[in-house]
Amino acid sequence: MAKPLNVGMIGYGFMGKAHSNAYAQVNHFFDLAYRPVLKAVCARSADNAKKFADQWGYESIETDWRKLIARKDIDLIDICVPNNLHAEIAIAAAQNGKMILCEKPLSMNAAEGLKMVEAVEKAKVPNMVWYNYRRVPAVTFARQLIDEGRLGKVFHYRAKFLQDWTISADLPQGGTALWRLDAAAAGSGVTGDLLAHCIDTALWLNGPIANVSAMTETFIKERKHNLTGKVEKVGIDDACTFLGRFGNGSLATFESTRYARGHKALYTFEINGEKASIFWDLHDLHRLQYFDHKDEGKLRGWRSIHVTDHGGEHPYMNHWWVPGLAVGFEASFVHQVADFLDGVAKGKPAMPDFRDALRTQHVCDAVLASAKEGKWVNVAQG
Ligand SMILES: NC(=O)c1ccc[n+]([C@@H]2O[C@H](COP(=O)([O-])OP(=O)(O)OC[C@H]3O[C@@H](n4cnc5c(N)ncnc54)[C@H](O)[C@@H]3O)[C@@H](O)[C@H]2O)c1
């Protein structure tokens, strides 16, 4: 019998649902030593917390995250709230000896992130950050192909994350869901929100980024603030484009915007190596495009690999349906919980832990500093 592990989740929005679904599903599909128990959900409104708890099967509610963290019957704190709350909650949870799963980005900036890393390392509590794209089977498969040396020397890493939902000047900033437009809650705009995902995947697949040269733009300079009711200056970056150099000598080209009309969540990356290339697209997430130069010349071309095979050939897929049937966005969270619980059981932490996720904060800080100063900036390592 799997041992119960009591989860206390803070926040019940988009990620609150994605994580609750992962806890509910994980033991159905994976044989694990631990079984997450939906013990308590925390929200500021008791009514909303109760409604969410009833819908998802949480046993109890809290309206103050400090009370949740103090509870003896909670083993793990899951942080699913806006970015400005991550550090305070994570540090308090570590001091209370809780395991911590924290949504990305780890923190508002690297200095704050370092304090979080120090807190979890001092408390020796298992910790992880929800950079879930590493565990989309096609992306994990890309990593396997790279580890097998199939790409050879890498020349280019190109990533984009394009959306179009903030184009209207009438859209307010602040409050539920729209906290992303409020620099005080989000820290930054597309850099910490969307590019953080692209950067995490890139560091994982292609190693450290040494330096960057960036530009950012805020297209709508003022928006009404939902919390104050006043028109206020917009402090986030609406768009960010940066160039960089990886430690392995390859060139980085990254772009993110919420002003690419027609695109909802177009996360793509392409890696060009001396022997082969890889391309992945979130809109078609179960496929990996692969070009291998050693193929016979007349048949050479981009293959579209449906990453749904069984027999251990394609990562995670032997836990799901039959070959040929795909899994979606939500499965990446199930995989992440499975790996976390397996890591706890084996004493081998699943990545990215807080320290690993701090590396993305260093890149984000360098990108924002470069855009502000108009010059190349070295990325702090470690
Ligand atoms: N991994 C991913 O793919 C992914 C996707 C979206 C968001 N995120 C991250 O997840 C986090 C949450 O984003 P979201 O999209 O779920 O936001 P959301 O706006 O949908 O939900 C935020 C939740 O936090 C709650 N909240 C705010 N202040 C609180 C407080 N003081 N106490 C308790 N609850 C409070 C809100 O009521 C709401 O339930 C952010 O850090 C975001 O960057 C990650």
The ligand as an SDF file (V2000), in Angstrom:
LIG
                    3D

 44 48  0  0  0  0  0  0  0  0999 V2000
    3.5120   25.7120  -15.0530 N   0  0  0  0  0  0  0  0  0  0  0  0
    2.6850   26.3630  -15.8540 C   0  0  0  0  0  0  0  0  0  0  0  0
    2.4690   25.9940  -16.9990 O   0  0  0  0  0  0  0  0  0  0  0  0
    1.9470   27.5700  -15.3310 C   0  0  0  0  0  0  0  0  0  0  0  0
    0.8000   28.0440  -15.9970 C   0  0  0  0  0  0  0  0  0  0  0  0
    0.1050   29.1130  -15.4440 C   0  0  0  0  0  0  0  0  0  0  0  0
    0.5510   29.7150  -14.2880 C   0  0  0  0  0  0  0  0  0  0  0  0
    1.6900   29.2740  -13.6630 N   0  0  0  0  0  0  0  0  0  0  0  0
    2.1550   29.9010  -12.4130 C   0  0  0  0  0  0  0  0  0  0  0  0
    1.2560   29.4880  -11.3740 O   0  0  0  0  0  0  0  0  0  0  0  0
    1.0640   30.5450  -10.4280 C   0  0  0  0  0  0  0  0  0  0  0  0
   -0.4450   30.8290  -10.3270 C   0  0  0  0  0  0  0  0  0  0  0  0
   -0.9320   31.1640  -11.6160 O   0  0  0  0  0  0  0  0  0  0  0  0
   -2.4530   30.8360  -12.0640 P   0  0  0  0  0  0  0  0  0  0  0  0
   -2.4700   30.9120  -13.5550 O   0  0  0  0  0  0  0  0  0  0  0  0
   -2.9200   29.6010  -11.4210 O   0  0  0  0  0  0  0  0  0  0  0  0
   -3.1610   32.1180  -11.4730 O   0  0  0  0  0  0  0  0  0  0  0  0
   -4.7110   32.3260  -11.1700 P   0  0  0  0  0  0  0  0  0  0  0  0
   -4.9410   33.7970  -11.1720 O   0  0  0  0  0  0  0  0  0  0  0  0
   -5.5360   31.4410  -12.0480 O   0  0  0  0  0  0  0  0  0  0  0  0
   -4.8340   31.7730   -9.6700 O   0  0  0  0  0  0  0  0  0  0  0  0
   -4.1550   32.3760   -8.5990 C   0  0  0  0  0  0  0  0  0  0  0  0
   -4.7820   31.9070   -7.3090 C   0  0  0  0  0  0  0  0  0  0  0  0
   -4.0970   32.4890   -6.1910 O   0  0  0  0  0  0  0  0  0  0  0  0
   -5.0580   32.8970   -5.2380 C   0  0  0  0  0  0  0  0  0  0  0  0
   -4.4600   33.8560   -4.3010 N   0  0  0  0  0  0  0  0  0  0  0  0
   -3.9700   35.0790   -4.5700 C   0  0  0  0  0  0  0  0  0  0  0  0
   -3.5050   35.6420   -3.4230 N   0  0  0  0  0  0  0  0  0  0  0  0
   -3.7000   34.7230   -2.4270 C   0  0  0  0  0  0  0  0  0  0  0  0
   -3.4330   34.6980   -1.0160 C   0  0  0  0  0  0  0  0  0  0  0  0
   -2.8640   35.7470   -0.4010 N   0  0  0  0  0  0  0  0  0  0  0  0
   -3.7800   33.5880   -0.2890 N   0  0  0  0  0  0  0  0  0  0  0  0
   -4.3350   32.5210   -0.9040 C   0  0  0  0  0  0  0  0  0  0  0  0
   -4.6250   32.4910   -2.2450 N   0  0  0  0  0  0  0  0  0  0  0  0
   -4.3150   33.5840   -2.9820 C   0  0  0  0  0  0  0  0  0  0  0  0
   -6.1960   33.4150   -6.1030 C   0  0  0  0  0  0  0  0  0  0  0  0
   -7.3980   33.5150   -5.3860 O   0  0  0  0  0  0  0  0  0  0  0  0
   -6.2620   32.3080   -7.1670 C   0  0  0  0  0  0  0  0  0  0  0  0
   -6.9570   31.1790   -6.7070 O   0  0  0  0  0  0  0  0  0  0  0  0
    1.9090   31.7150  -10.9390 C   0  0  0  0  0  0  0  0  0  0  0  0
    3.1250   31.7370  -10.2590 O   0  0  0  0  0  0  0  0  0  0  0  0
    2.0990   31.4080  -12.4050 C   0  0  0  0  0  0  0  0  0  0  0  0
    3.2850   31.9860  -12.9390 O   0  0  0  0  0  0  0  0  0  0  0  0
    2.3770   28.2180  -14.1760 C   0  0  0  0  0  0  0  0  0  0  0  0
  1  2  1  0
  2  3  2  0
  2  4  1  0
  4  5  1  0
  4 44  2  0
  5  6  2  0
  6  7  1  0
  7  8  2  0
  8  9  1  0
  8 44  1  0
  9 10  1  0
  9 42  1  0
 10 11  1  0
 11 12  1  0
 11 40  1  0
 12 13  1  0
 13 14  1  0
 14 15  2  0
 14 16  1  0
 14 17  1  0
 17 18  1  0
 18 19  2  0
 18 20  1  0
 18 21  1  0
 21 22  1  0
 22 23  1  0
 23 24  1  0
 23 38  1  0
 24 25  1  0
 25 26  1  0
 25 36  1  0
 26 27  1  0
 26 35  1  0
 27 28  2  0
 28 29  1  0
 29 30  1  0
 29 35  2  0
 30 31  1  0
 30 32  2  0
 32 33  1  0
 33 34  2  0
 34 35  1  0
 36 37  1  0
 36 38  1  0
 38 39  1  0
 40 41  1  0
 40 42  1  0
 42 43  1  0
M  CHG  2   8   1  16  -1
M  END
$$$$
